[in-house]
Amino acid sequence: MSPERGRPSAEATLQLLRDAARQRRSVWLGFVDTHGVRSQRVVRPVSVGGGILQGFDTSSEELDNFPLHRIMSVALVED
């Protein structure tokens, strides 16, 4: 499944990310980095709070922080 198109509401994004962290499910994450470059990653969320998503990038298994205001799209990865 590919990520949803367009920017979801902040409330919907937070709920989806919190649910994914609680259920230990990966998400497609579309975001813009500090240089304005768009990219997508598959991330396994660990926590959401303080304006930050903390999660494991599944390609490298490294824990990373993603500022919530930079997230452009999010969708659950289908099992």
C-alpha positions as CSV (number, residue, x, y, z in Angstrom):
1,M,0.0,0.0,0.0
2,S,1.3,3.5,-0.8
3,P,0.9,6.4,1.5
4,E,-2.2,8.5,1.3
5,R,-2.1,11.7,-0.8
6,G,-2.2,15.1,0.7
7,R,-1.6,16.3,4.2
8,P,-3.9,14.7,6.8
9,S,-5.3,16.7,9.7
10,A,-3.0,17.0,12.7
11,E,-5.5,15.1,14.9
12,A,-5.8,12.2,12.5
13,T,-2.0,12.0,12.1
14,L,-1.4,12.0,15.9
15,Q,-4.0,9.3,16.4
16,L,-2.7,7.1,13.7
17,L,0.9,7.4,14.9
18,R,-0.1,6.7,18.5
19,D,-2.2,3.7,17.5
20,A,0.7,2.4,15.4
21,A,3.1,2.8,18.3
22,R,0.8,1.0,20.7
23,Q,0.1,-1.8,18.2
24,R,3.8,-2.0,17.1
25,R,2.8,-1.4,13.5
26,S,4.9,0.3,10.8
27,V,3.8,3.3,8.8
28,W,4.7,5.0,5.6
29,L,5.9,8.4,6.5
30,G,6.2,11.2,4.0
31,F,8.0,14.2,5.3
32,V,10.1,17.2,4.4
33,D,13.6,17.5,5.9
34,T,15.3,20.8,7.1
35,H,16.5,21.5,3.5
36,G,13.0,21.2,2.1
37,V,13.6,17.8,0.5
38,R,10.6,15.4,0.4
39,S,11.2,11.8,1.1
40,Q,9.3,8.7,2.3
41,R,10.4,6.1,4.8
42,V,8.8,3.1,6.5
43,V,9.0,3.8,10.3
44,R,8.0,1.8,13.3
45,P,6.8,4.4,15.8
46,V,7.9,4.1,19.4
47,S,6.5,7.3,20.9
48,V,4.7,10.5,20.0
49,G,4.9,13.6,22.1
50,G,6.3,17.0,22.5
51,G,6.0,17.6,18.8
52,I,8.2,14.7,17.9
53,L,7.6,11.2,16.5
54,Q,10.4,8.8,17.7
55,G,10.6,5.6,15.7
56,F,12.8,3.1,14.1
57,D,13.6,3.5,10.4
58,T,12.9,0.0,9.2
59,S,15.6,0.1,6.5
60,S,18.4,0.9,8.9
61,E,16.8,-0.1,12.3
62,E,18.1,3.2,13.7
63,L,16.0,5.2,16.2
64,D,15.3,8.6,14.7
65,N,13.2,11.7,15.6
66,F,10.7,13.2,13.1
67,P,9.3,16.6,14.0
68,L,5.5,16.3,13.6
69,H,5.2,19.6,11.7
70,R,7.4,18.2,8.9
71,I,5.2,15.1,8.3
72,M,3.2,15.5,5.1
73,S,1.5,12.1,4.9
74,V,1.2,8.9,6.9
75,A,-0.4,5.5,6.3
76,L,-0.3,2.1,7.9
77,V,1.8,-0.5,6.2
78,E,-0.4,-3.4,5.4
79,D,0.7,-6.8,6.8
